[in-house]
Amino acid sequence: MAILEKKVRTCLWFHASGVKAAEFYVSLLPDSRIDGIMEHGNLAHPMVDDADAAAAKAAAAGAEIVMPVADQFWGDRYGLVKDPFGHMWSIATPIWPPKSPEEMEAARGAAMQQMSGS
């Protein structure tokens, strides 16, 4: 069973190069299209069925991997890429089953401790 069974409609915002950036990502995401362009921001966060594959496909098309895809304490497999137009994209796939609040808090504490080096 696919993680995302319903179609998702997103609104992406860009400072510049919005048309080229949108065309770039439409070429990477199956069954996607451009409905309109607004150029006012530069971070997008698509939820995809396979974050690893999406990041690899973006890198093969010229994006830079800023943060490799990895399991995160909040319950996503998540990474960051910078597209050839300078826009940052966080790409994520939910990890199922979702974590309970207690599991998420324990994982957050462990992640914070690891980042602080203690």
Beta strands, then each sheet from edge to edge (+ up, - down):
strand 1: 43-44
strand 2: 64-71
strand 3: 76-82
strand 4: 88-94
sheet 1: 1+ 4+ 3- 2+
end
